[in-house]
Amino acid sequence: MGFSFGHRDTDNLVRNCRIERNGTNGIFLREEDTVRDSPDRNTFEKCLIRDNGGDEGGINIMFVTNDTIIRDCTFESTQEGKQEVAVKISYGAGKVTIENNKYIGNSARLWDARTAPPK
């Protein structure tokens, strides 16, 4: 995994970085035991997120994480089976702003479980 945010990793700005070829997620905003510990108000700008994991997503937003911003990033999949989904959002996640990103070779730009209740 590239970056892992959780347990009150809040108010971070990740800008102009390359996150690539990790075995799972490029960026993981993980589920915590309590809402109080969720990784809120994190911004990712102008990052290259390439060839991470499989269907786990370049960025995976779990639990009740709020106010995530993903802006001006490039999501790229150059190898079959790598980073098939650019951004994955779990059911129950809060506000996510996705603006002006570029997608190259990803099977899906967004997988958003908030649009349908869990089975």
N, C-alpha and C positions, 0 to 999 in steps of 0.2 A: 504494500500500500504506500502511496505517496504521502500526502498529508492526512492526518486524522485529527479531527476537532471534536471535543466533547468535554464534559466535566467543567463547564463554565469557560470554555475557550470562546470568549465573546469579543466583539468589536475589533476584529482583525482585518487588515487590508493586505491581500496577497496580490502583488502586481508584477507584471513583466517577468514571469518565470516560466520555465519549461518543466512540465510534469509528465514524464513518459516512461513507458515500458515497465510499469509496476505489475506485479502478479495479480492484484485485485484492483480496487478503485484508485483513480488518480487522486481524488479528494473525497474524503469520507467524513460527513457530519453525522456522528454516531448517536445511537440511542443511549440514554442514560437512565438511571433508576428513578430519578425525579425530574419534573418539569423545571425545577429551579436549576438543575445542572445542564440543561440543554445548551448547545453551542449557537447562540443567537447573534444577529447583527454582524455577520461576516461578509466581506466583499471580495470578489475575485475579478480582477481586471487585467486585460491584455496578456493573458496567459496562453501558452500553447499546451494543450492537454491531448497527448497522443499515445495510442497503442497500449492503453492500460487494460488489465483484466480481460474479461469476456463480456458477458451480458450484465455485469455488475455496474456499469456506467463509469464514464469519465469522472463525473461528480455524482455522488450518492448522498441524498439528503434524507435522513431518517427521523422518526419520532416526531416531536412537536417543535422542531427547530423553526425559529421565526426570523424573518427579515434577512434572508440571504439574497445577495445581489451577485449576478453573474453577467458581466458586461465586457464587450469587445474581446472576447476570448476566441481562440480557434480550437475546435475539436476535430481531431483527425484520426482516422483508422486506416493504416496502410497494410495491415496484415489480417487475413481472414481469421475470424474468431476473437479479434481484439477490439475492445471498446465499441461493442455493437450499438450501445445506447450512449448518447452524449451526456444527458442529465436524467437521473432517476430520482423521483420524489415519492416518498412513502405516504400512505394514508395517514392523516392526522398532522402532517407537516403544515406549518404556517405559511406566511407570505414569502414567495420567492419571485424576485424580479429577474427576468432573462431578457437582455437587450443587446442588439447589434452584434451577435456572435456569428461565427463562420463555421460551417460543418462540411467536412470532407471525408467521404467514404463511410460514414456511420450509417448503420441500418435504420436507426431512428434517432431523431434529434432529442425527443423527450418521451419519457415514460412516466406518467403522472397518475399515481394510484388515488389521489385525492378526488378524481373525477368519478370514481366508482367505489362503493363500499367494499370492504374485504369480504372474501367468501369463507 
